[in-house]
Amino acid sequence: MDSVKGARSLDKRSEGEALSAALRLAHITSEYYYVQNLNAFEECFKCIIKTTKARMQRDNRNILSIPHLHFSAHGNEDGLVLTDNDFVPWDGLNIMLLGLGKATGYIGPSGYCLFLATFSTCNGAFASKMFLSEPPREFSTKLFNGVPPKPCIGIVGPTESVSWSDSLTAFVTFYHLNLTKHVPAQKAVKVMNDAAGLTNVFRCYAHDQGELT
C-alpha cells in the first residue's frame, strides 16, 4: 500500500497538513481534503469516488487493495465534530462509508468495504460502534455478497482524548510501519502507542472480530 486518503476538520492547528507533509517525505502518496462543515464533508466523499474511478479506468498502479481513510477532527464517543460544529454521528458515517464502497466497488468477500478507517480524533476508537449497528435499509445485502454490510475492514483510533501532537506522532509511526514496512495494523498500533508515550490508548478493531489480535 502506498496511499492514504484523508478527510479532516480542525481549528487553526493543522495536524492533517502536518501528517500529509510527513507522508510526502516518506514517499507515501496522499490526498488531503480540508473540511469545515457537513456539505464539504459530503463533497469530499464525492471527490474520492470520482478520483478513484478515474484511476481505475486508467489502471493506475497507485490504487490500493485496501485504501486508508484518515479522519483528523474533533470528536467524542458518538461521532465527529466538524469545524463549523456540524456533527457526524457514527451511524451517519457508516452510511457514507457504505456508499463509498458501493460506488467504488471496494467490497470484500465477507460484505465489508475495503477501507481501513483511521481516526485522529478524541475517542475515535468508538467508531467501532459502526460494526454493531443495523445495516441501513438502502443497502441491500445483495450488493455486499449476501451478508450484512460493514463500512470498513478495520478501525484505528484512540479510546480517550489525545493531544494533536501525540496523535500526529502516533500516526506518522503507524503509517511508516504499516505502509512502508508492511507491518500488520495491530502490531503497528502497539508501536504507535509507544512512540507517542501512551499506554494502550490507540486501538485497532476488525469488522468481524472486535479488537484485532
DRENPA-3360 file (N, C-alpha, C; in nm, 2 decimals, always signed):
BEGIN
1 = MDSVKGAR = +0.08/-0.12/+0.00/+0.00/+0.00/+0.00/+0.09/+0.13/+0.00 ~ +0.05/+0.22/-0.08/+0.13/+0.34/-0.08/+0.05/+0.47/-0.09 ~ -0.07/+0.47/-0.03/-0.15/+0.59/-0.04/-0.24/+0.60/+0.08 ~ -0.27/+0.72/+0.12/-0.37/+0.75/+0.23/-0.46/+0.86/+0.18 ~ -0.59/+0.84/+0.19/-0.68/+0.95/+0.16/-0.74/+1.01/+0.28 ~ -0.74/+1.14/+0.30/-0.77/+1.20/+0.42/-0.89/+1.29/+0.42 ~ -0.97/+1.29/+0.52/-1.08/+1.39/+0.54/-1.06/+1.45/+0.67 ~ -1.05/+1.59/+0.68/-1.01/+1.65/+0.81/-1.11/+1.76/+0.85;
9 = SLDKRSEG = -1.11/+1.79/+0.97/-1.18/+1.91/+1.02/-1.11/+1.95/+1.15 ~ -1.05/+2.07/+1.14/-0.96/+2.12/+1.25/-0.99/+2.27/+1.27 ~ -0.93/+2.32/+1.38/-0.92/+2.46/+1.40/-0.79/+2.50/+1.34 ~ -0.73/+2.61/+1.39/-0.61/+2.66/+1.32/-0.49/+2.56/+1.33 ~ -0.49/+2.47/+1.42/-0.38/+2.37/+1.43/-0.40/+2.27/+1.32 ~ -0.30/+2.26/+1.23/-0.31/+2.18/+1.11/-0.25/+2.05/+1.12 ~ -0.30/+1.96/+1.21/-0.25/+1.83/+1.23/-0.26/+1.75/+1.10 ~ -0.37/+1.77/+1.02/-0.38/+1.70/+0.89/-0.28/+1.74/+0.79;
17 = EALSAALR = -0.25/+1.87/+0.78/-0.14/+1.91/+0.69/-0.01/+1.86/+0.73 ~ +0.02/+1.86/+0.86/+0.15/+1.81/+0.91/+0.16/+1.66/+0.88 ~ +0.06/+1.58/+0.89/+0.06/+1.44/+0.86/+0.09/+1.42/+0.71 ~ +0.02/+1.50/+0.63/+0.03/+1.49/+0.48/+0.18/+1.52/+0.44 ~ +0.24/+1.62/+0.51/+0.38/+1.65/+0.48/+0.47/+1.54/+0.51 ~ +0.44/+1.47/+0.63/+0.53/+1.36/+0.67/+0.51/+1.24/+0.57 ~ +0.39/+1.22/+0.52/+0.37/+1.12/+0.43/+0.45/+1.14/+0.30 ~ +0.45/+1.27/+0.25/+0.52/+1.30/+0.13/+0.67/+1.27/+0.15;
25 = LAHITSEY = +0.72/+1.31/+0.27/+0.87/+1.28/+0.29/+0.90/+1.13/+0.29 ~ +0.80/+1.05/+0.32/+0.81/+0.90/+0.32/+0.78/+0.84/+0.19 ~ +0.75/+0.93/+0.09/+0.71/+0.89/-0.05/+0.58/+0.80/-0.04 ~ +0.49/+0.84/+0.04/+0.36/+0.78/+0.05/+0.26/+0.88/-0.01 ~ +0.20/+0.84/-0.12/+0.10/+0.93/-0.19/-0.02/+0.95/-0.11 ~ -0.06/+1.07/-0.09/-0.19/+1.10/-0.02/-0.27/+1.21/-0.08 ~ -0.39/+1.21/-0.05/-0.49/+1.32/-0.10/-0.54/+1.38/+0.03 ~ -0.53/+1.51/+0.04/-0.57/+1.59/+0.16/-0.69/+1.68/+0.13;
33 = YYVQNLNA = -0.79/+1.67/+0.21/-0.91/+1.75/+0.20/-0.94/+1.83/+0.33 ~ -0.96/+1.96/+0.31/-0.99/+2.04/+0.42/-1.15/+2.05/+0.43 ~ -1.20/+2.01/+0.54/-1.35/+2.00/+0.56/-1.39/+2.09/+0.67 ~ -1.49/+2.18/+0.65/-1.53/+2.27/+0.76/-1.67/+2.23/+0.81 ~ -1.76/+2.18/+0.72/-1.90/+2.15/+0.75/-1.95/+2.03/+0.68 ~ -2.07/+1.99/+0.71/-2.12/+1.87/+0.66/-2.13/+1.86/+0.50 ~ -2.16/+1.98/+0.44/-2.17/+1.98/+0.30/-2.03/+1.95/+0.24 ~ -1.93/+2.02/+0.29/-1.79/+1.99/+0.25/-1.75/+1.85/+0.27;
41 = FEECFKCI = -1.80/+1.79/+0.38/-1.76/+1.65/+0.41/-1.82/+1.56/+0.31 ~ -1.95/+1.58/+0.27/-2.01/+1.50/+0.17/-1.94/+1.52/+0.03 ~ -1.90/+1.65/+0.00/-1.83/+1.67/-0.13/-1.69/+1.60/-0.13 ~ -1.63/+1.59/-0.01/-1.50/+1.52/+0.00/-1.52/+1.38/-0.05 ~ -1.63/+1.31/+0.00/-1.65/+1.17/-0.04/-1.68/+1.16/-0.19 ~ -1.75/+1.26/-0.24/-1.78/+1.26/-0.39/-1.65/+1.27/-0.47 ~ -1.56/+1.35/-0.42/-1.43/+1.37/-0.48/-1.35/+1.24/-0.48 ~ -1.35/+1.17/-0.37/-1.28/+1.05/-0.35/-1.33/+0.95/-0.45;
49 = IKTTKARM = -1.46/+0.94/-0.46/-1.53/+0.85/-0.56/-1.48/+0.88/-0.70 ~ -1.49/+1.01/-0.73/-1.45/+1.05/-0.87/-1.31/+1.02/-0.91 ~ -1.22/+1.05/-0.82/-1.07/+1.03/-0.84/-1.04/+0.88/-0.84 ~ -1.11/+0.80/-0.76/-1.08/+0.66/-0.75/-1.13/+0.59/-0.88 ~ -1.25/+0.63/-0.93/-1.30/+0.57/-1.05/-1.21/+0.61/-1.17 ~ -1.16/+0.73/-1.17/-1.07/+0.78/-1.28/-0.94/+0.70/-1.28 ~ -0.89/+0.67/-1.16/-0.76/+0.59/-1.16/-0.79/+0.44/-1.20 ~ -0.91/+0.39/-1.16/-0.94/+0.26/-1.20/-0.95/+0.24/-1.36;
57 = QRDNRNIL = -1.01/+0.35/-1.42/-1.02/+0.35/-1.56/-0.88/+0.35/-1.63 ~ -0.79/+0.42/-1.57/-0.65/+0.43/-1.62/-0.57/+0.31/-1.58 ~ -0.62/+0.22/-1.50/-0.54/+0.11/-1.45/-0.42/+0.16/-1.37 ~ -0.45/+0.26/-1.29/-0.34/+0.33/-1.22/-0.29/+0.24/-1.11 ~ -0.16/+0.22/-1.10/-0.10/+0.13/-1.00/-0.10/+0.19/-0.86 ~ -0.13/+0.31/-0.85/-0.14/+0.37/-0.71/-0.27/+0.33/-0.64 ~ -0.36/+0.26/-0.71/-0.48/+0.21/-0.65/-0.44/+0.10/-0.55 ~ -0.50/+0.12/-0.43/-0.47/+0.02/-0.32/-0.57/-0.09/-0.31;
65 = SIPHLHFS = -0.52/-0.21/-0.26/-0.62/-0.31/-0.24/-0.70/-0.28/-0.12 ~ -0.65/-0.21/-0.02/-0.72/-0.16/+0.10/-0.68/-0.01/+0.12 ~ -0.75/+0.08/+0.07/-0.72/+0.22/+0.09/-0.74/+0.26/+0.24 ~ -0.66/+0.36/+0.28/-0.67/+0.41/+0.42/-0.74/+0.54/+0.41 ~ -0.84/+0.56/+0.49/-0.92/+0.68/+0.50/-0.89/+0.74/+0.64 ~ -0.82/+0.85/+0.64/-0.78/+0.91/+0.77/-0.87/+1.03/+0.80 ~ -0.92/+1.03/+0.92/-1.01/+1.14/+0.97/-0.94/+1.22/+1.08 ~ -0.91/+1.35/+1.06/-0.85/+1.43/+1.16/-0.95/+1.53/+1.20;
73 = AHGNEDGL = -1.01/+1.52/+1.32/-1.12/+1.60/+1.36/-1.13/+1.61/+1.51 ~ -1.22/+1.69/+1.56/-1.27/+1.69/+1.70/-1.37/+1.57/+1.70 ~ -1.38/+1.51/+1.82/-1.48/+1.40/+1.82/-1.51/+1.36/+1.97 ~ -1.61/+1.28/+1.98/-1.65/+1.22/+2.11/-1.70/+1.08/+2.09 ~ -1.76/+1.02/+2.19/-1.80/+0.88/+2.18/-1.91/+0.86/+2.08 ~ -1.97/+0.96/+2.04/-2.09/+0.95/+1.95/-2.06/+0.98/+1.80 ~ -1.95/+1.05/+1.77/-1.92/+1.08/+1.64/-1.81/+1.19/+1.62 ~ -1.81/+1.25/+1.50/-1.72/+1.36/+1.47/-1.78/+1.50/+1.48;
81 = VLTDNDFV = -1.70/+1.59/+1.52/-1.74/+1.73/+1.53/-1.66/+1.81/+1.43 ~ -1.73/+1.87/+1.33/-1.66/+1.94/+1.23/-1.63/+2.09/+1.27 ~ -1.55/+2.16/+1.20/-1.50/+2.29/+1.23/-1.62/+2.39/+1.26 ~ -1.72/+2.38/+1.18/-1.84/+2.47/+1.19/-1.94/+2.41/+1.29 ~ -1.90/+2.31/+1.37/-1.98/+2.25/+1.47/-2.09/+2.16/+1.42 ~ -2.08/+2.13/+1.29/-2.17/+2.02/+1.23/-2.13/+1.89/+1.29 ~ -2.22/+1.81/+1.32/-2.19/+1.68/+1.39/-2.22/+1.56/+1.29 ~ -2.13/+1.47/+1.29/-2.14/+1.35/+1.20/-2.15/+1.23/+1.30;
89 = PWDGLNIM = -2.27/+1.17/+1.33/-2.27/+1.06/+1.42/-2.21/+0.94/+1.35 ~ -2.18/+0.84/+1.43/-2.12/+0.72/+1.37/-2.21/+0.65/+1.27 ~ -2.34/+0.65/+1.30/-2.44/+0.59/+1.21/-2.44/+0.66/+1.07 ~ -2.42/+0.80/+1.08/-2.41/+0.87/+0.95/-2.29/+0.84/+0.88 ~ -2.18/+0.83/+0.95/-2.05/+0.80/+0.88/-2.06/+0.66/+0.82 ~ -2.13/+0.57/+0.89/-2.15/+0.43/+0.84/-2.21/+0.43/+0.71 ~ -2.32/+0.51/+0.69/-2.39/+0.52/+0.56/-2.30/+0.58/+0.46 ~ -2.22/+0.68/+0.49/-2.13/+0.74/+0.39/-2.02/+0.64/+0.35;
97 = LLGLGKAT = -1.97/+0.56/+0.44/-1.86/+0.47/+0.40/-1.92/+0.35/+0.32 ~ -2.04/+0.31/+0.35/-2.11/+0.21/+0.27/-2.13/+0.26/+0.13 ~ -2.17/+0.38/+0.12/-2.20/+0.44/-0.01/-2.07/+0.45/-0.09 ~ -1.96/+0.48/-0.02/-1.83/+0.49/-0.09/-1.79/+0.35/-0.14 ~ -1.81/+0.25/-0.06/-1.78/+0.11/-0.10/-1.86/+0.07/-0.22 ~ -1.99/+0.10/-0.22/-2.08/+0.07/-0.33/-2.04/+0.14/-0.46 ~ -2.00/+0.27/-0.45/-1.97/+0.35/-0.57/-1.84/+0.31/-0.63 ~ -1.74/+0.27/-0.55/-1.61/+0.24/-0.60/-1.59/+0.09/-0.62;
105 = GYIGPSGY = -1.68/+0.00/-0.57/-1.66/-0.14/-0.58/-1.56/-0.20/-0.48 ~ -1.52/-0.12/-0.39/-1.43/-0.17/-0.29/-1.50/-0.25/-0.18 ~ -1.54/-0.37/-0.22/-1.62/-0.46/-0.13/-1.55/-0.60/-0.12 ~ -1.53/-0.64/+0.00/-1.46/-0.77/+0.02/-1.55/-0.89/+0.02 ~ -1.50/-1.01/+0.03/-1.58/-1.13/+0.01/-1.68/-1.15/+0.13 ~ -1.66/-1.09/+0.24/-1.75/-1.11/+0.35/-1.84/-0.99/+0.37 ~ -1.86/-0.91/+0.27/-1.95/-0.80/+0.28/-1.90/-0.67/+0.34 ~ -1.77/-0.66/+0.36/-1.72/-0.54/+0.42/-1.65/-0.45/+0.31;
113 = CLFLATFS = -1.66/-0.32/+0.34/-1.59/-0.23/+0.24/-1.44/-0.23/+0.27 ~ -1.37/-0.23/+0.16/-1.22/-0.25/+0.17/-1.15/-0.12/+0.20 ~ -1.18/-0.06/+0.32/-1.11/+0.06/+0.37/-1.06/+0.03/+0.51 ~ -0.95/+0.08/+0.54/-0.91/+0.09/+0.68/-0.93/+0.24/+0.72 ~ -1.02/+0.25/+0.82/-1.06/+0.39/+0.87/-0.98/+0.42/+0.99 ~ -0.90/+0.53/+0.98/-0.82/+0.57/+1.10/-0.87/+0.71/+1.15 ~ -0.86/+0.73/+1.28/-0.92/+0.84/+1.34/-0.83/+0.92/+1.43 ~ -0.78/+1.03/+1.39/-0.70/+1.12/+1.47/-0.80/+1.21/+1.54;
121 = TCNGAFAS = -0.88/+1.16/+1.63/-0.99/+1.23/+1.70/-1.00/+1.18/+1.84 ~ -1.04/+1.26/+1.93/-1.06/+1.22/+2.07/-1.17/+1.11/+2.06 ~ -1.15/+1.00/+2.13/-1.25/+0.89/+2.13/-1.28/+0.83/+2.00 ~ -1.18/+0.83/+1.90/-1.20/+0.78/+1.77/-1.23/+0.63/+1.76 ~ -1.18/+0.56/+1.86/-1.20/+0.41/+1.87/-1.35/+0.38/+1.88 ~ -1.43/+0.47/+1.92/-1.57/+0.44/+1.93/-1.64/+0.44/+1.80 ~ -1.57/+0.47/+1.69/-1.62/+0.44/+1.56/-1.65/+0.30/+1.54 ~ -1.59/+0.21/+1.62/-1.62/+0.07/+1.61/-1.77/+0.04/+1.64;
129 = KMFLSEPP = -1.84/+0.13/+1.69/-1.99/+0.12/+1.70/-2.05/+0.09/+1.57 ~ -1.99/+0.14/+1.46/-2.05/+0.11/+1.33/-2.06/-0.03/+1.30 ~ -1.97/-0.12/+1.36/-1.97/-0.26/+1.33/-2.09/-0.33/+1.40 ~ -2.15/-0.26/+1.50/-2.26/-0.32/+1.57/-2.39/-0.27/+1.53 ~ -2.40/-0.17/+1.45/-2.53/-0.11/+1.41/-2.60/-0.19/+1.30 ~ -2.73/-0.18/+1.30/-2.80/-0.25/+1.19/-2.77/-0.18/+1.06 ~ -2.76/-0.26/+0.95/-2.73/-0.21/+0.82/-2.85/-0.12/+0.77 ~ -2.81/+0.00/+0.71/-2.92/+0.08/+0.66/-3.00/+0.01/+0.56;
137 = REFSTKLF = -3.13/+0.03/+0.55/-3.22/-0.03/+0.46/-3.18/-0.01/+0.31 ~ -3.13/+0.11/+0.29/-3.10/+0.14/+0.15/-2.98/+0.06/+0.09 ~ -2.91/-0.02/+0.17/-2.80/-0.10/+0.12/-2.84/-0.25/+0.13 ~ -2.89/-0.30/+0.02/-2.93/-0.44/+0.01/-2.81/-0.53/+0.03 ~ -2.83/-0.64/+0.10/-2.72/-0.74/+0.12/-2.68/-0.80/-0.01 ~ -2.76/-0.79/-0.11/-2.72/-0.84/-0.25/-2.60/-0.77/-0.30 ~ -2.58/-0.64/-0.26/-2.47/-0.56/-0.30/-2.34/-0.60/-0.23 ~ -2.36/-0.67/-0.11/-2.25/-0.70/-0.03/-2.23/-0.85/-0.01;
145 = NGVPPKPC = -2.25/-0.92/-0.12/-2.22/-1.07/-0.12/-2.32/-1.14/-0.03 ~ -2.44/-1.09/-0.01/-2.54/-1.16/+0.06/-2.53/-1.16/+0.21 ~ -2.45/-1.07/+0.27/-2.43/-1.06/+0.41/-2.45/-0.92/+0.46 ~ -2.48/-0.90/+0.59/-2.50/-0.76/+0.64/-2.37/-0.68/+0.61 ~ -2.38/-0.57/+0.55/-2.26/-0.49/+0.51/-2.19/-0.42/+0.63 ~ -2.06/-0.41/+0.62/-1.98/-0.34/+0.72/-1.91/-0.23/+0.64 ~ -1.89/-0.11/+0.71/-1.84/+0.01/+0.64/-1.69/+0.01/+0.61 ~ -1.62/-0.08/+0.68/-1.48/-0.08/+0.65/-1.42/-0.21/+0.71;
153 = IGIVGPTE = -1.30/-0.24/+0.67/-1.24/-0.37/+0.72/-1.18/-0.36/+0.86 ~ -1.15/-0.23/+0.90/-1.10/-0.21/+1.04/-1.09/-0.07/+1.07 ~ -1.08/-0.04/+1.20/-1.07/+0.09/+1.26/-0.95/+0.11/+1.35 ~ -0.88/+0.22/+1.34/-0.77/+0.25/+1.43/-0.81/+0.39/+1.49 ~ -0.80/+0.40/+1.62/-0.83/+0.53/+1.69/-0.81/+0.52/+1.84 ~ -0.81/+0.63/+1.90/-0.79/+0.63/+2.05/-0.92/+0.61/+2.13 ~ -0.90/+0.56/+2.25/-1.02/+0.53/+2.33/-1.05/+0.65/+2.43 ~ -0.97/+0.75/+2.42/-0.99/+0.87/+2.51/-0.94/+0.99/+2.43;
161 = SVSWSDSL = -0.94/+1.11/+2.51/-0.89/+1.23/+2.45/-0.74/+1.22/+2.43 ~ -0.69/+1.28/+2.32/-0.54/+1.28/+2.29/-0.51/+1.42/+2.24 ~ -0.39/+1.46/+2.26/-0.34/+1.59/+2.20/-0.31/+1.57/+2.06 ~ -0.31/+1.69/+1.98/-0.28/+1.68/+1.84/-0.13/+1.63/+1.82 ~ -0.04/+1.67/+1.91/+0.10/+1.64/+1.89/+0.12/+1.49/+1.92 ~ +0.05/+1.43/+2.02/+0.06/+1.29/+2.04/+0.00/+1.21/+1.92 ~ -0.11/+1.25/+1.88/-0.18/+1.19/+1.76/-0.10/+1.19/+1.64 ~ -0.04/+1.31/+1.61/+0.05/+1.32/+1.49/+0.17/+1.22/+1.50;
169 = TAFVTFYH = +0.23/+1.22/+1.62/+0.35/+1.13/+1.64/+0.31/+0.99/+1.62 ~ +0.19/+0.95/+1.67/+0.14/+0.82/+1.67/+0.11/+0.77/+1.52 ~ +0.04/+0.86/+1.45/+0.00/+0.82/+1.31/+0.12/+0.83/+1.21 ~ +0.21/+0.92/+1.23/+0.33/+0.91/+1.15/+0.40/+0.77/+1.16 ~ +0.41/+0.73/+1.29/+0.47/+0.60/+1.32/+0.39/+0.49/+1.26 ~ +0.26/+0.49/+1.27/+0.17/+0.39/+1.22/+0.18/+0.37/+1.07 ~ +0.17/+0.48/+1.00/+0.18/+0.47/+0.85/+0.32/+0.43/+0.80 ~ +0.42/+0.48/+0.87/+0.55/+0.43/+0.83/+0.56/+0.28/+0.84;
177 = LNLTKHVP = +0.52/+0.23/+0.95/+0.52/+0.08/+0.97/+0.43/+0.01/+0.88 ~ +0.30/+0.05/+0.88/+0.20/-0.02/+0.81/+0.21/-0.01/+0.65 ~ +0.25/+0.10/+0.60/+0.25/+0.13/+0.46/+0.39/+0.11/+0.40 ~ +0.50/+0.14/+0.47/+0.63/+0.12/+0.40/+0.70/+0.00/+0.45 ~ +0.67/-0.05/+0.57/+0.74/-0.17/+0.63/+0.64/-0.29/+0.62 ~ +0.52/-0.26/+0.59/+0.42/-0.37/+0.57/+0.40/-0.45/+0.71 ~ +0.41/-0.37/+0.82/+0.38/-0.43/+0.95/+0.23/-0.44/+0.96 ~ +0.17/-0.55/+1.01/+0.02/-0.56/+1.03/-0.03/-0.45/+1.12;
185 = AQKAVKVM = -0.15/-0.41/+1.10/-0.21/-0.30/+1.17/-0.20/-0.31/+1.32 ~ -0.23/-0.43/+1.37/-0.23/-0.44/+1.52/-0.09/-0.42/+1.58 ~ +0.01/-0.48/+1.51/+0.14/-0.46/+1.56/+0.19/-0.32/+1.55 ~ +0.15/-0.25/+1.44/+0.18/-0.11/+1.42/+0.12/-0.03/+1.53 ~ +0.00/-0.06/+1.57/-0.07/+0.02/+1.67/+0.00/+0.01/+1.80 ~ +0.05/-0.11/+1.84/+0.13/-0.12/+1.96/+0.25/-0.03/+1.96 ~ +0.32/-0.02/+1.85/+0.44/+0.07/+1.84/+0.40/+0.21/+1.84 ~ +0.29/+0.25/+1.77/+0.25/+0.39/+1.77/+0.21/+0.44/+1.91;
193 = NDAAGLTN = +0.16/+0.36/+1.99/+0.14/+0.40/+2.13/+0.27/+0.43/+2.20 ~ +0.36/+0.34/+2.18/+0.49/+0.36/+2.25/+0.56/+0.49/+2.20 ~ +0.55/+0.51/+2.06/+0.62/+0.63/+2.01/+0.56/+0.76/+2.06 ~ +0.43/+0.76/+2.09/+0.37/+0.88/+2.15/+0.37/+0.88/+2.30 ~ +0.43/+0.78/+2.36/+0.44/+0.78/+2.51/+0.31/+0.75/+2.57 ~ +0.23/+0.67/+2.51/+0.09/+0.63/+2.56/+0.09/+0.48/+2.59 ~ -0.01/+0.45/+2.67/-0.02/+0.31/+2.70/-0.16/+0.26/+2.66 ~ -0.16/+0.18/+2.55/-0.29/+0.12/+2.50/-0.40/+0.22/+2.48;
201 = VFRCYAHD = -0.37/+0.34/+2.44/-0.47/+0.44/+2.41/-0.53/+0.42/+2.27 ~ -0.44/+0.40/+2.17/-0.48/+0.37/+2.03/-0.51/+0.22/+2.02 ~ -0.62/+0.19/+1.96/-0.66/+0.05/+1.95/-0.69/+0.02/+1.80 ~ -0.70/-0.10/+1.77/-0.73/-0.15/+1.63/-0.84/-0.25/+1.64 ~ -0.95/-0.22/+1.57/-1.07/-0.31/+1.57/-1.10/-0.36/+1.43 ~ -1.13/-0.49/+1.42/-1.17/-0.55/+1.29/-1.32/-0.55/+1.27 ~ -1.36/-0.56/+1.15/-1.51/-0.56/+1.12/-1.58/-0.68/+1.17 ~ -1.51/-0.79/+1.19/-1.58/-0.91/+1.22/-1.54/-0.98/+1.36;
209 = QGELT = -1.44/-0.92/+1.43/-1.40/-0.99/+1.55/-1.36/-0.89/+1.66 ~ -1.42/-0.77/+1.66/-1.39/-0.68/+1.76/-1.24/-0.64/+1.75 ~ -1.17/-0.64/+1.86/-1.03/-0.59/+1.86/-0.95/-0.69/+1.79 ~ -0.86/-0.65/+1.70/-0.77/-0.74/+1.63/-0.67/-0.80/+1.72 ~ -0.64/-0.92/+1.69/-0.54/-0.99/+1.77/-0.43/-1.04/+1.68;
% end
